[in-house]
Amino acid sequence: MDIGSLLLSAETQAARVEGILLADPALAGLWRMETSLLEAAASIGLEGERISTQGMVLRLTSGTAMEDDARAVEMALKVLTVIRRPGDPFSAPVAVLRRIEAAAAPIGQTRDEGDRLEGAELPMVVETGRSWSHVPILAGWRAAASYAFRSRRSSPVAERLVFMVVEGAARHLQGLSPNQSAGRDDMDERAGGMLMPATAGWIVPPSVSLTRYGFRIWSPITGLETFLEAATRSLSYELGHLGTLRHELARLSSMTSSAHGRSRLVDLITYLKAQPVISSAMVMDHLGVTRRTALSLIGELVDAGCLSNLTARSTSRLWALPSLAARMGPAGRAGVKHGGVYGGRETQREQANPSGRLDQLQEGRDEAQLDRIMADLDAAMSGVDEVVRRAGEGQRKDE
């Protein structure tokens, strides 16, 4: 299948997911809460860091982390705040991209200032994507490729964040997805983002897509075909998963209707719809109840199959909606553990450089070369623009 067909296939799947989310804001909030956690962990995992989504959630909710992945978890938390509230790169490109760079900076390492983009270059990165905003996945990819080239592949984490931010902003520019420009809540960010509702429009999480069915290298300069194949397959999974989430929301609603009198179960269920991972302390604080009452309410939902214990222990327990608990289990671990294998034999070959660092550009910032790269990408996309325009014209005529 050629790249144009792959792109149309990926955008079709993304449009289906987007349509379902737009029709059900509660489902959208729950899906983005889950996906943002998985994406943050997977993005850091692609850098070869040992990390688990479960460990990250433990750090978010209780302030502790598994000793051997504490550094990776801290990195993931920084990334999570951007994923949850990316901002609007089209109206404030410098502020948004500088925030991305700060979130993507490895803990304990200093970035080579020679690879830091000048302030005047940041709007150029965003405009590279904006010119294709009617095809959001391509808009995000072009912006990521531009950033990767200009920064000499110094931060693949930042490249993936650029993709998500621009892809989501492009969807909003088309008048469909939610506004991403809501102001950030500093208190939420200091708390690690767990209680921060997602004000984002992204649909395609790049790291999750690349790691869901094995390991594929992130390479915005040369890897478009591989990424589109992975994204299409991942979005197909998400379409099915949205049905699971909808079922879980319906089950919670049925529990609400069966709650008796002055039971605080209704309040806990309302809380769960916005915050799918809880501890007894969180329930005590949010509902203003005793520990015994909190555990009793949680136990009632566990017995009904609405919650699962994440930690499998008797102290410092965490509970999550079953779908998220399943996705955060041992199979959902990302990264490499003490030289182990992630995603099969291919990872052993790429482990020394999981983000394609062996493929880093050695050239300087040659604007003519960047223009050639983008021209080649446009050539590969020949015909897609016309197809999209005709589809839009046909829709307008039907209306």
C-alpha positions in Angstrom: 0.0 0.0 0.0 1.4 3.4 -0.9 1.9 6.2 1.6 -1.1 8.2 0.4 -3.4 5.2 0.9 -1.9 4.5 4.3 -2.5 8.1 5.4 -6.1 8.0 4.3 -6.6 4.8 6.1 -5.1 6.2 9.3 -7.1 9.4 9.1 -10.3 7.4 8.5 -9.7 5.4 11.7 -8.8 8.6 13.6 -12.0 10.3 12.4 -14.1 7.4 13.7 -12.5 7.6 17.1 -12.8 11.4 17.1 -16.5 11.2 16.2 -17.3 8.8 19.0 -15.4 11.0 21.5 -17.2 14.1 20.3 -20.6 12.5 20.8 -19.8 11.4 24.4 -17.7 13.9 26.5 -17.6 11.6 29.5 -16.2 8.8 27.4 -13.7 11.2 25.8 -12.5 12.3 29.2 -12.0 8.8 30.4 -10.3 7.7 27.2 -7.8 10.6 27.2 -7.1 10.1 30.9 -6.1 6.4 30.2 -4.3 7.1 27.0 -2.3 10.0 28.4 -0.9 7.8 31.1 0.0 5.0 28.7 1.6 7.5 26.2 3.7 9.2 28.8 5.1 5.9 30.0 5.6 4.5 26.5 7.4 7.7 25.3 10.0 7.4 28.1 10.2 3.7 27.5 11.2 4.3 23.9 14.3 6.1 25.3 15.4 2.8 26.9 14.3 3.8 30.4 12.8 1.2 32.7 9.3 2.3 33.5 5.9 1.0 34.3 2.6 2.8 34.0 1.7 1.3 37.4 4.8 2.8 39.0 4.0 6.2 37.5 0.4 6.1 38.8 1.8 5.0 42.3 4.0 8.1 42.2 1.2 10.3 41.2 -1.3 9.1 43.8 0.9 8.4 46.8 4.1 10.3 46.3 6.2 7.1 46.1 7.7 5.2 43.3 9.4 1.9 42.7 13.1 2.5 43.5 14.5 1.2 40.3 12.4 3.4 38.0 12.0 6.6 40.0 14.0 8.7 37.6 12.0 7.4 34.6 8.8 8.1 36.4 9.8 11.7 37.1 10.5 12.1 33.4 7.2 10.7 32.5 5.3 13.0 34.8 6.8 16.0 33.1 5.7 14.6 29.7 2.2 13.9 31.1 1.5 17.5 32.0 2.0 18.5 28.3 0.0 15.6 27.0 -2.9 16.5 29.2 -2.8 20.3 28.5 -0.8 20.9 25.3 -1.9 24.5 24.7 -2.4 26.0 21.3 0.8 26.0 19.2 -0.8 28.0 16.4 -1.5 31.0 18.5 1.5 30.7 20.9 4.2 28.6 19.1 7.2 29.8 21.1 5.6 29.3 24.5 4.2 25.9 23.6 7.4 24.5 22.1 9.6 25.9 24.9 7.3 24.1 27.4 7.6 20.9 25.4 11.4 21.2 25.4 11.4 21.7 29.2 9.2 18.7 29.7 11.3 16.5 27.4 14.6 17.4 29.0 16.1 14.3 30.7 16.5 14.6 34.5 20.1 15.2 35.6 21.3 15.9 32.1 22.1 19.2 30.4 21.1 19.7 26.8 23.7 20.8 24.3 22.9 24.5 23.6 24.1 24.0 20.1 21.0 21.9 19.4 18.6 24.4 21.0 16.3 26.0 18.5 16.3 29.8 18.2 13.1 31.6 19.1 12.6 32.5 15.4 12.7 28.9 14.4 9.8 27.7 16.6 7.0 29.4 14.6 8.5 27.9 11.4 8.2 24.4 12.9 4.5 25.0 13.7 3.8 26.6 10.3 5.3 23.6 8.6 2.4 21.5 10.1 -0.3 24.2 9.8 -0.1 24.2 6.1 -1.5 20.6 6.2 -4.0 21.1 9.1 -6.8 19.6 7.0 -4.9 16.3 7.3 -4.1 16.4 11.1 -1.8 13.3 11.2 0.3 14.7 8.4 0.3 18.2 10.0 1.7 16.7 13.2 4.2 14.6 11.3 5.5 17.4 9.3 5.9 19.6 12.4 7.7 16.8 14.2 10.0 16.2 11.1 10.8 19.9 11.0 11.6 20.0 14.7 13.7 16.8 14.4 15.8 18.2 11.6 16.3 21.6 13.1 17.3 20.1 16.5 19.5 17.4 15.0 17.4 14.7 16.6 18.5 15.8 20.1 15.2 15.0 21.7 12.9 12.3 20.3 10.6 12.8 23.3 10.1 16.4 22.3 9.5 15.3 18.7 6.6 13.1 19.8 5.1 15.8 21.9 5.3 18.2 18.9 3.4 15.6 16.9 0.6 15.3 19.5 0.3 19.0 20.1 0.1 19.9 16.4 -2.1 17.0 15.4 -4.6 17.9 18.2 -4.4 21.6 17.3 -5.1 20.8 13.6 -8.2 18.9 14.6 -9.4 21.9 16.6 -8.6 24.2 13.6 -11.1 22.2 11.5 -13.8 23.1 14.1 -14.3 19.7 15.6 -12.1 18.9 18.6 -12.1 20.7 22.0 -10.3 24.0 22.5 -6.7 23.3 23.8 -6.0 26.8 24.8 -7.4 26.7 28.3 -5.1 28.1 30.9 -2.9 25.7 32.9 -3.6 25.2 36.6 -0.3 25.5 38.4 -1.6 23.6 41.4 -2.6 20.7 39.1 0.8 20.6 37.5 2.6 20.6 40.9 0.5 17.7 41.8 1.9 15.8 38.9 -1.0 16.1 36.5 -3.1 13.2 37.9 -6.0 15.4 38.9 -5.6 17.5 35.8 -8.4 17.0 33.3 -7.3 16.7 29.7 -8.0 19.7 27.6 -6.7 18.2 24.4 -7.8 17.3 20.9 -5.2 14.7 19.9 -6.4 11.3 18.7 -3.1 9.5 17.7 -0.7 8.7 20.6 2.6 8.1 18.8 4.5 6.1 21.4 1.5 3.8 22.2 1.0 3.2 18.5 4.7 2.3 18.0 4.9 -0.1 20.9 1.4 -1.7 21.1 2.2 -4.6 18.8 6.0 -5.0 19.3 8.6 -2.4 18.9 8.9 0.1 16.0 11.4 2.9 15.8 10.3 6.5 15.9 11.8 8.4 13.0 10.0 11.5 11.7 12.5 12.1 9.0 12.2 8.7 7.2 9.6 6.5 9.1 6.3 7.8 7.9 5.1 4.5 6.3 6.0 2.5 9.3 4.3 5.0 11.6 1.1 5.1 9.6 0.8 1.3 9.6 1.3 1.2 13.3 -1.1 4.1 13.9 -3.9 2.5 11.8 -3.6 -0.8 13.6 -3.5 0.9 17.0 -6.5 3.1 16.2 -8.5 0.0 15.2 -7.7 -1.4 18.7 -8.9 1.9 20.2 -12.2 1.7 18.4 -12.9 -1.6 20.1 -11.6 -0.4 23.5 -14.0 2.6 23.4 -16.8 0.0 23.5 -15.3 -1.5 26.6 -15.0 1.9 28.2 -18.6 2.7 27.3 -19.7 -0.5 28.9 -17.8 0.4 32.1 -19.4 3.8 32.2 -22.8 2.1 31.8 -22.1 -0.3 34.6 -21.2 2.6 36.9 -24.4 4.4 35.9 -26.4 1.2 36.8 -24.7 1.2 40.2 -25.8 4.8 40.6 -29.4 4.0 40.0 -29.3 1.1 42.6 -27.6 3.2 45.4 -29.9 3.6 48.4 -30.9 6.8 50.2 -28.0 8.9 51.4 -25.2 6.5 50.3 -22.0 8.2 49.2 -21.6 5.7 46.4 -23.1 8.1 43.9 -20.5 10.7 44.8 -17.7 8.1 44.4 -19.0 7.0 41.0 -19.1 10.6 39.8 -15.5 11.0 41.0 -14.4 7.8 39.2 -15.7 9.0 35.9 -13.2 11.8 36.0 -10.5 10.0 38.0 -10.3 6.3 37.1 -7.4 5.6 39.6 -8.1 6.0 43.3 -6.7 5.2 46.7 -8.7 5.1 50.0 -6.9 8.4 51.0 -8.1 10.1 47.8 -11.7 9.0 48.4 -11.5 10.2 52.1 -10.2 13.5 50.9 -12.6 14.0 48.1 -15.8 12.8 49.8 -14.9 13.8 53.3 -15.5 10.4 54.8 -13.7 8.1 57.2 -11.2 5.5 56.0 -13.7 2.7 57.0 -16.4 4.3 54.9 -14.0 4.8 51.9 -12.9 1.2 52.0 -16.5 0.0 52.3 -17.5 2.1 49.2 -14.5 0.8 47.3 -15.3 -2.7 48.3 -18.8 -2.4 47.0 -17.6 -1.4 43.6 -14.9 -4.1 43.6 -17.6 -6.8 44.4 -19.7 -5.4 41.5 -16.7 -5.7 39.1 -16.4 -2.0 38.6 -12.9 -1.6 40.2 -9.8 -3.7 40.2 -6.9 -3.6 42.7 -3.7 -2.4 40.9 -1.2 -3.2 43.6 -2.1 -6.7 44.7 -1.1 -6.0 48.3 -2.8 -5.1 51.6 -1.3 -1.7 52.2 -0.9 1.4 50.0 -3.5 0.0 47.6 -4.7 1.6 44.4 -7.8 0.7 42.5 -8.7 1.4 38.8 -11.4 0.8 36.4 -10.9 -2.7 35.0 -10.0 -1.6 31.5 -7.2 0.6 32.7 -6.0 -2.0 35.3 -5.7 -4.5 32.4 -3.7 -2.1 30.3 -1.4 -1.2 33.2 -0.6 -4.8 34.0 2.8 -6.5 33.5 2.2 -6.8 29.8 2.0 -3.0 29.6 5.5 -2.3 30.9 7.6 -0.1 28.7 11.3 0.2 28.3 14.2 -2.1 29.0 14.9 -3.8 32.3 18.6 -4.2 33.1 19.5 -5.2 29.6 16.4 -7.3 29.0 14.4 -7.5 25.9 11.4 -5.3 25.0 9.2 -6.3 22.2 11.2 -9.2 20.8 14.5 -9.7 18.9 14.3 -6.5 17.0 14.7 -4.6 20.2 18.0 -6.3 20.9 19.3 -4.9 17.7 18.0 -1.4 18.5 18.3 -1.4 22.3 21.4 0.7 22.3 19.5 3.4 20.5 15.7 2.9 20.9 14.6 6.2 19.3 16.8 5.8 16.3 19.7 7.9 17.6 22.1 5.9 15.4 20.2 7.5 12.5 20.7 11.1 13.8 21.3 13.7 11.2 25.0 14.8 11.1 24.4 17.8 8.9 23.9 21.3 10.2 20.7 23.3 9.9 20.6 23.6 6.2 17.3 25.3 5.2 17.7 24.1 1.6 18.0 20.5 2.7 15.0 20.9 5.0 13.0 22.3 2.0 14.0 19.2 0.0 12.9 16.8 2.7 9.5 18.6 2.9 9.2 18.7 -0.9 9.8 14.9 -1.0 7.1 14.4 1.6 4.7 16.5 -0.4 5.5 14.5 -3.5 4.7 11.3 -1.7 1.4 12.8 -0.6 0.5 13.7 -4.3 -3.2 13.4 -4.8 -4.2 13.2 -1.1 -4.9 17.0 -0.9 -7.2 16.8 -3.9 -9.1 13.7 -2.4 -9.6 15.5 0.9 -10.8 18.7 -0.8 -13.3 16.7 -3.0 -14.6 14.9 0.1 -15.1 18.2 1.8 -16.9 19.7 -1.2 -19.2 16.7 -1.5 -20.1 17.0 2.2 -20.9 20.7 1.8 -23.1 19.9 -1.2 -25.0 17.3 0.7 -25.6 19.7 3.5 
